[in-house]
Amino acid sequence: MLALLVIPLNDYWVLMMEKVLYGPYPTTISIFANAVFTLTVLAGLNALVRRIRPRAALTVAELLLIYAMTTVASALAGHDMMPTLVGMMTYPFRFATPENQWAEKFHPLLPQWLLVTDREAVRALWEGNASLYADGFWKVWWKPAAWWVGFVTLLMFVIQCVNTLVRKSWSEHERLPFPLVQLPVAMADPSSGIWRSRLFWLGFSLPAAIVVLNGLAVYFPSIPTINVGFEGRDLAGNLASKPWSALGWTPYTLYPFVIGIGYLLRADLLFSCVFFYWFWKLQMVLTAVFALDGIREFPYVRQQAFGGYIAITVMVLYIGRGYLRQVWRCALGRPSELDDRNEPVSYRTAIAGALAGTAMLSAFMAAIGLRWWLAVVAFVLYFAVALSIARIRAELGPPVHDGHFSGPDGILPGALGSRAFTDRDFVGLSYFWWFNRAYRAHPAPIGIESMKLAESSRASQRIFFWGIILAVAVGAAATFWAYLHIGYQRGFDVGMSAGGVYASGQMSALERWFSRPEDTAGPGWGGNLGILFGFLFCVLLWKAHLHIVGWPFHPIGFAITSSWAINILWFPLLIAWIIKVSILRFGGLQLYRKALPFFLGLILGEMIPGCLWSIIGIAFNIPYYSFWGQ
């Protein structure tokens, strides 16, 4: 119940940070600072309650459930998901003009039952100085919003059903480490001793001092600042001529909390993140050297990375084929080595839920206009990438896995060619944009990590399973409320960042697809070869990783480093790699474990005061220091 009260306030806070006040952007990295802050406050209050009335105190499991529910609700409200959808529900009508002819070309094909077409409601949302309540605009929003809340809740239900099928294998059989759950478990469990550790408070104090200093400098400019972000830092900034100009933006940052997260990760992943970041840069330079940059999208980086994600899913399913066979036998009621009585739901329910849910989601997109077979293919690809990202987080816990523009809407038109699609197909496919533009806040890894949190606290898997589903339903509704409340007050065009920028991606894609240029009419063989190369290269890396002792290149590093976010993380991850390798080499596992509180302190020391500055800024409507994303 407490989580359901926290979620609306949390979603409002996330939207104010990420869509109104230009940072920080907590949902663009794997550990959400706002959820960590909420857990810190609750853990502190709970410690006081435990002293006064022990029976009234929350258990570790209850604290972790609130954390998990807050995290998944934040993902929906965050930069990469539902705010884009809210913009898409009005954008085609707000920006239709006689010149672009959207009213004639697109409006008749758009799903009016999922959009808001009322002219005054659309105008007020983009211009502001209105009220969602007093002006009665909620009346035109509640029906389409309810459809989308149902859609996203069903989407998460299918994801959790798939997670249920692999949970026991990953957590109990393969014993994957789930690195990122270490922090919330240590924070919630008094027996961890983290809050009494001198090393923790030393680690906390260093970044906290930087954040406090930089925060004060916003109000007192005479105070010196310590720049840990990417402003003014570009290694390739002065390289204006080819081929080196092809390196593009190459910033370096010094975020302490990223170094702290890096310490939790395996050394081979840290090295691979840095190596493959420069691997992709080298591809761009060689493309310029051989004058291949005139070929559209060459060297097909996005497609290579997509092939890598699919390869990870295929390899995971192949490695776990024996286990999955036992899951199937258990679901059918046949003799099996597995017992699903303590699973989130029975294996039979999970399989039926995944299949029926995918069919219902496909029917939803078919109602928009996408042909059935294309809808099924699109969702199979989506869930394949979702499983890949869940595995990536469970095994290695990287801080980012954004995969920009690698969803079904970004891959299928190029792979099949525009002749394979009707106009209605393109309209249906365009509604994949809002939950596939980037995968930094993908809900699949949050779902599988919530199951690990339940296991770590010896809680009921079923309670965590349905708690996450409930959090998605409430969080989606709260996102609509908070974003519309803010939008009608401030105006998407006036007082908000990215209110319509990302929503415009749908219409840009539709204009491009409808024009059907000749060079995209047939299958894009270059891009398809890029997918095939990425798939095969990732499989080879995986096999080498399994069979060659000391092999330093992890296939996950190949898949996750091709997109935007790694630009601002590669350097602190390099620092974390140097520190971790040095500690393991000279002090072994014993020193590594002793030093762990210090690095957990680095994470909290930047996140907690950083969140406090944002709360002060929002409360008093004043500028503040953004600790992340700048």
N, C-alpha and C positions, 0 to 999 in steps of 0.2 A: 504493500500500500504506500509506503514512504517513497518508493521509486516512482510511482505514478504521480506523486505530487512534485517530485524533483524534475521529471522529464520536461514539462512545459516551460519551466523557468530555465532549464538547461538549454533547450532548443532556442529560446529567445536570446539567451546569452551567446550561443554559437553564431546565430544569424547576425547579431549586432557586431560581433568581432569580424566575421568573415565576409559579410555582405554590405555592411554599412561603414564601419570605422577602419577598414583597410588593415586588419590584422590585430593580433596574431591569427594564424590559420591552423588551429589545433588538429583539425581532421585531415590534414594533408600529410600526416606522418603516423606511423603505426600505433604509437602510444599517444592517446588523446590527452592533452594537458588539462582540459576542462574536467574530464572524468577523473583524472588523478587528483586534481584540486578538490573535487567533490568528495572523493574517498578520504582525502587527508582531513577535511573538515569533519566528516562523519566519524572517522576513527578517533579524532581528538575528543569530540563530544561524547562518543561512546565510552572512552576511557574515564571521563568524569562520571557518567551515569553508572559505570561499573563500580566505582568507589562508593557512590551514594546508595544506589539500588541495584545490586548485581543482577537480580532477576529481570529487570527491565532492559538490560543492555542487549544490544544486537549481537548475534553470534557471528563468527568469522564467515560462515556460509551466507548469512543475510547481508553482510557488508559487501561480499564479493558479488552477490546477485544484483545488488543495487549498482555496483560498478559496471557489471556486464550490461545491464539494461540501459544505464546512462550512456555507455559507449555506443551501443547499436542505435539508440535514438539520435545520438550526435552525428553518426554517420549519415543518417537520412537528412538531417538539417544542414549538413556541411557543404563545403565548396563544390563537391563533385556530384551531388545527387539532386534532391528534390527542389532546391531553389531554381535550378534550371527548368524543371518541369513547370513550376508556377509561372515562370516567364513565358514558356512555350504555349501556355494556355491562353495567352492574350496577344503575343507578339505578332502573329500573322494578321491580326485585325488592326493593331495599333499602327503598323508600318506599311499597310497596303496603300498604294498610291495609283493614280491613273498611269503613271510612267512604268511602274513595275508590273502592273496588271495582275497582281496577286488575287484580287477579287474574282477575276475571270478564270485564271489558271488553276488556283489552288483551293479557294474557299469551298467550291462545290464538292471537293474530294475530302475535305477535312472532317473528322468525327465531331460534329457539333455537340453531341451529348457528353463529350469529354472536355469541352472548352467553354470559355466565357465569351459570349459574343455581344453582350449588352454594351452599347457604345459609351454610355456614361460611366459604367463600371470600369471599362478598359481605360478610358481617358483619365479618370481619377486615380487609378492605380499607378499610372506612369507619371502623372503630374503632381500628385500629392495634395496636401492641405485638405484632406477628406477624412471620413471615418468609416471603417468597416461596419460599424454598428448603427450609429445615428443616421447615416445615409442609406441604410438598408442593403448595402452591397453584399452582405453575407447571404442574402436570399438567392443570388445568382451563382454563388460559389459552392453551396453545400452539396448539391447533387453531383457535379463533376468531381469535386474533391472526394466525395464518398466512393466513387468508382475507383479513383486512383489509390485511395487508402486500402481498399480491398485488393487491388492489384499488387501493391508492394507488400502487403501482408502475406498474400499467397506466394509471392516470389520468395520471401524469406522462409516460409513453411517448406517449400521444396528444397531450398538450400539446407535447412536443418535436417530434413529427411535424408538427404545425401550425406551430410556430416555424420548422422547416426550410423549409417552403413559402414563408415570407415573409422569411427571413433576408437573402438576397441583395438583394432589392428594398429593404428598409429600410436595410441597412448599406452597400451598394455603389452602388445606383442613386439612392435618395433621400438617401443620406448623412446619416441621422439621427444626432444627436450622442451618444446614450447617455451622458448627463451623469454618471451615478453610477458608471460604470466608471473615471472619471478617478482616483479616490482609490486603489483597489487597484492599478491599473497603475503609478501613480507610486510607491507603496510597494514594489512587487515589483521594479521595474526600477532597478538602480543608476545607470543613465545619466540618470535623470530629475533627479537632484541634489536631490531634496526633503529628504533627511536632512542635507544640507550647507548648506541655505538658512537664512540668519539670519532672514529674514522668516517662514519656517515655524516656527522655534523661538520667535520672538516671539509668533506666533499661538497656538502650543501652550502657552506659559507662562501666558497670561492665564486661560483656563478651567481649566487644571491647578491653578493657585493657588486658585481658587474651590473646586474639588472637594476638594483636600487640606484646605483650611480647614474646609469643611463636614463632611468626613469626621472630622477630629479633634474637631470640636464634638460629635459623637455620643458620644464617650468623655470629653470634657472640656467640660461644658456652659458653663463660664465663657468659652470662646472664642466670639467673635462669629461669626455666619453671614451669608452673602450669599444671599438667596433668589432663585433664578432660575426656580423652579417656579411652580405655580398656587395653592399653598396661601395662602389669605387674599387672593386677588386675583380679584375678580369685579366687573366694571364695572356689572352690573345687579343686584348683591346687595341694594341698598336700594330697588329698584323693586318694590313689593309690590302695586300696584293696576293694573288694566287701563287701557289696552292695553299699557303698557310692561312689565308683568310677563311678557308673552308672549315677550319677548326671551330669557328663560331664562338659564341659566348662560352667562356671557360672560367667561371668564377672560383674563388676559394674562400671558405668560411672557417670559423673557429667556434661553432656552437658547442658549448660544454655538454649540453644534454645529449647531443648526438654522439659525442665521445663516450658518454656513459652508456647509451644504448649499444654502441659498438662493442663495448666490453662484454656484453651479454652474448654476443654472437660468436660463432665459430670462426677461427682464424682463417680458414680457407675461404669462407664467404667474404670476409673483410677484404682479403687480398683480391678475390675475384671481382668484387665490386669496383675496386680501383683499376684493376687490369682491364676489365671489359669496358669501363668508361672510356679509357684511352683507345681501346680496340675499335669502338664505334667512331671515335674521332679520327683514327687512322683511316678508316674506310672513307670518310668524307674527304680527307686530304688526297687519297689515292684517286678518288673519283675526279677531283679537280686536276690532278697531275695528268690523267689520261683523257681529259676533256670529255668525260661522260656525264657531267652535271647538266647537260642539255636534255638528257633523257628524263622524262617525267618520273619523279619519285626515286630515281636511282640514288643509292644502292639498295633501296627497298628495306630500310631499317625497320620500319613499322611492321612490315610483313615478316621479316626475319624473326623479330621478337615474338610475334604471334605464333609462328611455327615453334619457337622455343617453349612457349606456354603449353601448347598442345602436346609437345613431346613429353613434358613433365607429367601431364595427366596420363598419357599413354603408358609411360614407364611405371608410374605409380600403380595403375590398374594391372599391368603385367606382373610386377613384383608381388602384388597382393592377390593374384588370381586364385591361389589356393584358399586363402582366407575368404574371399568373396564367394567361392563355391560353397563353403560351409555356411555363409550367411544365407545363400539361396536355399540350401537344404533346410536350415532352421526355419526360414520363412514359410516353406511348404509343409512344415511339420514332420519332416523326415529326420532320421538319426543324424545328429551333427555334433561336432566338437564344441560348438558355441552355445551359450545360454544367454538369451536376450532379456531375461526378467529384470535386470538392473539397468537396461539401456534406456535412453530418453523415451523412445517408443519401441514397440516390438518391430522386428525386422520386416514382418509382413506389412505392418502399418507404414513403415518407412518406404518400402518399395511401392506399395499402392499409392501412398501420398505423393511420392516423386513422379510416378507415371500419370496419375490423375491430375496432379497440379500442373505438370507440363502441358497436358492436353487442355486444361482450362486456360492457362496463360496463352497458349497458341490460339484458342478460340477467341480470346480477347483481342489479340492482334489481327485475327482473321476478320473480326467484326469491324475493325478500323479499316481494313482493306487488303492486308497481306494475305496472299494465298496460303492455304493450310500447309502445304509441304514446305514452303519457304519459312513460315512461322515456326514449324517444328525444327527445321535445320538451324534457324537463328537461335532458338532457345537451347538446343543441344550444344551449339558452340559456346553460348554464354555460360552454361553450367559446366562445360569442360574447362573453361578458363577459371571459373569460380573454384572448382576443385583444385586446380593448379595453384591458385593463390592461397587457398586454405593450407595445402601441403607445404608451400613455401614458408608460411608463417609458423606452422607446427614444427617443421624441421630446423629452420634457421632463423626465423624472426627478423628479416631485414626491415629497416626503418621505412622503406618505400617500395611500392610495386605499382606505379601509376599506370603504365601501359596506355598512354594517351592514344585515343582514336583507334583502338584495336578491338572494338566490339564488333558484333555482326554487321551493324550498319556501316562500319569502317572497312570491313574486309570483303563482304559478299558482293557489292556492286563491282569492285575491281576484279574480283576473282572470276565472276560469272559473265561480266559484261552487261551493258545496259539493255541489250536486246532480250535478256532473260527476264526482264522485269516489265510489268505494266505500270502505268501511272499510279494506280491504286496500291500496287506493291511498294512503290517508292514512298508513298505517304505512310503506309503501315510501318515500313522499315525505319522511317525517320523518327518514330516514337521510341525507338531503342536508344536514341541519342542521350536522353537525360540520365540514364543509369549506366551508360557505357562510354561517356566522354573521357573519363579517367577512372582508374581503379584504386586510388589512394585510400579511399574510405570504404572499400568493398565490404559488404556485410558477411561474406562467407567465412573469412578468417576469424572475425569477431564471434561468429557462431560456434566454430570448433574450439576456440579458446575458452568460451563460456563453459563448454563441457569439461575442459581441463580444470577450470576453476572449481567446478562442482566436485570433480574427483579429488582435487587437492584439499578441499575442505570437508570431504566425506559427506557431501550433501546429496540430495536426491537429483539424479539426472533429469527426471521428468519435470521437477519444479523449475530447473534452469531452462529446459527446453521450452516449456510453455511461457515462462517468464520472458524469454527473448521474443517469442511471437507476440505476446501482449505488449511488450515495449515497442515493437515495430508498429503495431496498430495505433497505440497512443502517440508514439513519436511522430508518425506520419501525419496524424490529425493535428498534433501540436505544431508541426512545421508549417502546415497550411495556415493555422491561426496566427502564429507569430510572424510569418513572412508577410501575410496580407495586412495584419495590424500595422506593421512597420511600413509596408509599402504605401498604404493609403495615407499614412501620416506624412511620410517623407517624399514619396514619389520615386519610382524606379529610375526615371530620367534625371532626377534632381539630386536626391540625397542618399543615393546608394551606389555601391560599386558592384559591377557585374550583374545588375538587376536584369539586364537584357542582353548583355554581351554573349553569354553562353547560350541563351535561348535563340539567338540569331543563327547559331550553327545549324539548326534544323532547316530554316528557310534557305540558307546558303546551299546546303546539300540538295534540297529539292530543286532549286534553280539549276544547279549543276547537273543533276541527274535528268531532269526533264529536257534539258537542251540536247542530251544524247550526242555529244561530240563524236565524230567518226572514230577517233583513236581509242575510244572507250566502249565502242559498240560490242565488240567481241571480248572473250576472256582475256584478262590482263596476264599474259604469259610471263612477263618479267616479274610482276608481283607474286604470281603463283610459284615461280622458281625461287623467289625470295623466301616464301613460306616453306617450301620443300627444303631449301638449304638450311634455314633456321631449325627445322625439325630434325634433320639428319645430324647437323652439327651438335645440337643439344643432346641427342641420343649418344653420339660418340663421346662427348664430354662425360655423360653419365656413366657409360661403360668404363671409361678410363678412371673415373673417380672411384668406382667400385673395385676395380681389379689392379690398379697401380698404387702401391704404397707411397704416400707422400705426394700424390698428384695434387697440384695447387689450384687447379682451375675447376671451380664448381659450376655445373650447368645452370644453376639458379642465378648465378652472377651474370651469365650471358643474357638471360631473359629479362631481368629487372633493370638493367642499366642503360637501356636504349632511349629512355624517355626523359622528360624535362627534369624531374625532381632530383635525380642523381647529381645534377650540376652543382647543387648547393650542399651536397652531402659527402662527395667523394673525399674531400680533404680531411674533415674530421674523422671519417672512417679509416683513412690512411693512418692518422695519428693513433686511433684506437688499435689498429692492427699492430703497429710498432710497440705500443705499450703492452698489449696482451701477449705477443710473441716473446717479448723480453721477460715478462713476469713468469710465463710458463717455462721458459728456457732456464732461467737462473733461480727460480723459486719453486717451480712445480705447481701441482694442483693445490697444495697446502697454502702457498702464498696467494694463489689466485683467489681462493675462497676467503682468505683473510682480508684481501683488498676489495672484495665485492661491495661491502657497505659504502666505501668511498665513492664508487662509481654510481651506485644508486643515489647517493647524495648529489652527484653532479646533475642527474636527471631532475630530481625534485628541486634542487637549488635554483635552477633556471625556470622551471615550470610554475612553481608556487608563487614567487613574487611577480613573475610575468603575468599570471592570471589576476593577481591582486591589482596590478596597474590597470588592467582592462576593466575590472569591476569599478574602480575609481573613475575611470574615464567615462564609462557608460552612465554611472550614477549621477555624475555632475556635468555630463555632456561637454567634456573637455578633451583635448588631445592627450595621448598617452604613449608611452614607449611600447612598441611591439617587439617582443623578444624573438619571434620566429616568423620567417617568411619575408624578411626585408634585409 
